[in-house]
Amino acid sequence: MRFQTPLVPAVLIRRYKRFLADARLEDGREITAHCANPGSMLGLKEPGTRIWLEPNNDPKKKLKYGWRLVEHENGHFTGVDTALPNRAVRAALIAGEIPELASYKTVRPEVKYGQNSRVDFLLSESGLPDAYVEVKSVTLRRQGDLAEFPDSVTARGARHLEELSAMVAAGNRAVLFYLVQRTDCSRVSVAADIDSVYAQTFAKARAKGVEVLCYDTSISVEDVSLNRTLPFEMPV
């Protein structure tokens, strides 16, 4: 997924009101950028962080910059746009680039299911059970090369796990797809200390047959794309 316009570097001043971030461009100008991430962004929003912004000239947009990446001191990147994982996974599904799901030729996004929910993707193919795929953006790293989800309490995430479990009980496939938007992680786990209810619901969902896929991403200031599968480790 290539960025529509070349990214520009900046220094984060503050992130506030969930969807806003003030930043200082290299020429010294201070601007407000749209932050497409409603989560806590734990470990990614410290003032002074080097970030990358995507400019736009869209007259319909009040803010002329969108916050896309965090650049870490070790040269690695984290993607902060929570809309990007679904776009990247959709492109990979259509192209048949996810081996575990490559048998499905029909990819339908945002299909209603469960109780007032929408699954990210419903996959179908003659002769195969339908596959319900829920994508989660993973950006938290606290120790070593371990990526964790969630970075804050998520009642919505726990509800999705219950609804995926119900799809398995009805004879379908259900897949929880963790997309790690970091280039410095090689394992994935659940942050049970942050949300114990989510961790318990996750364990029950796996026991009921919900599948877990973990992929990381290749990230640069030019583009973001699916990269490789990562192993999942149950929390200790």
DANORTA-V843857 format. One record per run of one state. SS is the DSSP state (alpha for helix, beta for strand, coil for the rest). FROM is the first residue (numbers start at 1). TO is the last residue. If there is no record, write none. Layout:
{{SS/FROM/TO} {SS/FROM/TO}}
This chain:
{{coil/1/1} {beta/2/2} {coil/3/6} {beta/7/16} {coil/17/19} {beta/20/25} {coil/26/29} {beta/30/35} {coil/36/49} {beta/50/55} {coil/56/64} {beta/65/71} {coil/72/76} {beta/77/79} {coil/80/83} {alpha/84/94} {coil/95/98} {alpha/99/101} {coil/102/105} {beta/106/113} {coil/114/116} {beta/117/124} {coil/125/130} {beta/131/138} {coil/139/139} {beta/140/143} {coil/144/145} {beta/146/149} {coil/150/154} {alpha/155/169} {coil/170/172} {beta/173/180} {coil/181/181} {beta/182/182} {coil/183/186} {beta/187/190} {coil/191/195} {alpha/196/207} {coil/208/210} {beta/211/219} {coil/220/222} {beta/223/229} {coil/230/230} {beta/231/232} {coil/233/236}}
